[in-house]
Amino acid sequence: MEDMLRIGVVTSPHGVKGELKVYPTTDDPDRFKQIKSLVVETASGSFPMDVEGVKYFKNMVILKLSGIHSMNEAELYRNADLLILRSQSAPLGENEYFIGDLLQMDVFLQDGTRDGTLTDVLKTSGANDVYEITRPDGKTVLIPMIREVVKAVDVSGRRMTIDLLPGLEDA
């Protein structure tokens, strides 16, 4: 498990005073209001920065971070990841997981046969997420994150057990 969790990605500068337009990668964008500091990870390194202001525009978060005072300075942070410490994250509920903890997890069928690796989590507008499992032969299968299919998740052991219901393999 990583100590840092990504909560957003800078898409572009916003305005001329150094604000950043951020695509949130958290389930709860309102959490940005409670964050006092974060780590900005760019191609040239990682930098801790204080949050000076938070606004919302459509599905985006507009952030004002310390040390960024102009559009030109803000441009340097385009495509940067915004990270927080795991200890700063909202508590998880029962059967909730951080996506980063699930990615690259080994997936097994109930009989113990290795089925593949969890390679992506697709957020849907429906009631559940969809997990993409990549098999050793390179083929992928999509499974819904429902109790009838996902039987056990062991984050620390990096292992998931599933029951591949009839029809899921052909979907």
C-alpha positions in Angstrom: 0.0 0.0 0.0 1.2 3.4 -0.8 1.3 6.2 1.8 0.2 8.8 -0.7 -3.2 8.9 -2.5 -4.0 10.8 -5.6 -7.0 13.1 -5.2 -6.8 15.1 -8.4 -5.0 16.0 -11.6 -4.2 19.6 -12.7 -5.7 20.1 -16.1 -4.8 23.8 -16.8 -4.3 27.2 -15.2 -7.5 29.1 -14.3 -7.4 32.8 -14.7 -4.4 35.0 -14.3 -3.7 34.9 -10.6 -2.2 31.4 -10.4 -5.3 29.3 -9.8 -5.3 25.7 -11.0 -8.2 23.8 -12.6 -8.2 20.3 -11.2 -10.0 17.2 -12.2 -10.9 15.4 -8.9 -10.1 11.7 -8.7 -11.8 11.4 -5.3 -15.4 10.3 -4.7 -16.0 13.4 -2.7 -14.6 16.6 -4.3 -16.0 18.6 -1.3 -13.0 17.1 0.7 -10.8 19.7 -1.0 -12.3 22.3 1.4 -10.8 20.3 4.4 -7.3 19.8 3.0 -4.8 22.4 4.3 -1.8 21.0 2.4 -1.0 18.5 -0.2 1.9 17.3 -2.4 2.1 18.3 -6.0 3.9 15.7 -8.2 5.2 16.9 -11.5 7.7 15.4 -14.0 10.5 17.5 -12.3 9.7 16.4 -8.7 7.3 16.5 -5.8 6.5 19.6 -3.8 4.5 20.1 -0.6 2.2 23.1 -0.9 -0.5 24.8 1.2 -4.0 25.2 0.0 -5.0 28.8 0.1 -8.4 28.6 -1.6 -11.0 26.2 -3.1 -13.8 26.9 -5.5 -15.9 24.7 -7.7 -16.9 25.1 -11.4 -19.0 22.4 -13.0 -17.3 19.1 -12.3 -13.9 20.8 -11.6 -12.1 22.1 -8.5 -10.4 25.4 -8.8 -7.4 25.5 -6.4 -5.2 28.3 -5.2 -1.9 26.9 -3.9 0.8 28.8 -2.0 3.7 30.0 -4.2 1.8 30.1 -7.5 0.9 33.7 -8.3 0.5 33.9 -12.1 -0.9 32.1 -15.1 2.6 31.4 -16.3 3.6 29.8 -13.0 0.4 27.8 -12.9 1.1 26.5 -16.4 4.2 24.6 -15.0 1.8 22.4 -13.0 -0.3 21.2 -16.0 -0.9 17.4 -15.7 0.5 17.3 -12.1 -0.9 14.8 -9.7 -2.2 16.1 -6.4 -1.5 13.8 -3.5 -2.4 13.6 0.2 -1.2 11.3 2.9 -3.3 8.2 3.5 -3.8 9.6 7.1 -5.5 12.7 5.6 -8.0 10.6 3.7 -11.7 10.1 4.7 -12.3 6.9 6.6 -13.4 4.0 4.5 -16.7 2.2 5.1 -17.2 -1.5 5.1 -16.3 -3.1 1.8 -14.8 0.2 0.5 -11.3 0.3 -0.9 -8.9 2.8 -2.4 -8.6 2.1 -6.1 -4.8 2.4 -5.8 -4.9 -0.5 -3.3 -6.8 -2.7 -5.8 -4.8 -2.1 -8.9 -2.4 -5.0 -9.8 -4.0 -7.2 -7.2 -4.0 -11.0 -8.0 -7.5 -12.4 -8.7 -8.4 -16.0 -8.0 -11.4 -18.1 -8.6 -13.1 -19.7 -5.6 -11.4 -23.0 -6.4 -7.9 -21.3 -5.9 -7.1 -21.0 -9.6 -5.4 -17.8 -10.5 -7.7 -15.9 -13.0 -5.6 -12.8 -13.6 -4.7 -9.3 -12.4 -7.1 -6.5 -11.6 -5.9 -3.8 -14.0 -8.6 -1.1 -13.9 -11.6 0.1 -11.9 -14.3 1.6 -14.0 -16.5 4.1 -12.3 -20.1 3.9 -13.5 -23.2 6.0 -13.1 -24.9 2.8 -11.8 -24.9 1.3 -8.4 -21.5 -0.4 -8.6 -18.0 -0.1 -10.0 -16.8 -2.5 -12.7 -13.4 -4.3 -12.3 -11.3 -5.1 -15.3 -9.4 -8.4 -14.9 -6.5 -9.0 -17.3 -5.8 -12.7 -17.7 -2.3 -14.3 -18.4 -3.2 -14.6 -22.1 -3.9 -10.9 -22.3 -7.6 -11.1 -22.6 -9.8 -9.0 -20.3 -13.0 -9.7 -18.5 -15.2 -7.1 -16.8 -16.9 -8.0 -13.6 -19.3 -6.0 -11.5 -18.3 -5.2 -7.9 -21.2 -6.9 -6.3 -21.2 -9.4 -3.4 -22.4 -12.3 -5.7 -19.2 -11.9 -7.8 -16.5 -10.5 -5.5 -16.3 -12.9 -2.6 -13.2 -11.6 -0.7 -10.7 -8.8 -0.9 -7.5 -9.0 1.0 -5.7 -5.7 0.6 -2.7 -6.5 2.7 -2.3 -9.9 1.0 -2.9 -8.3 -2.5 -5.5 -11.0 -3.3 -9.1 -11.0 -4.5 -11.4 -14.0 -4.8 -14.3 -14.0 -7.2 -17.1 -16.2 -8.4 -17.3 -15.8 -12.1 -21.1 -16.2 -12.6 -22.4 -17.7 -15.9 -22.4 -15.1 -18.7 -19.7 -12.8 -17.3 -16.9 -14.4 -19.2 -18.8 -13.8 -22.5 -19.8 -10.3 -21.8 
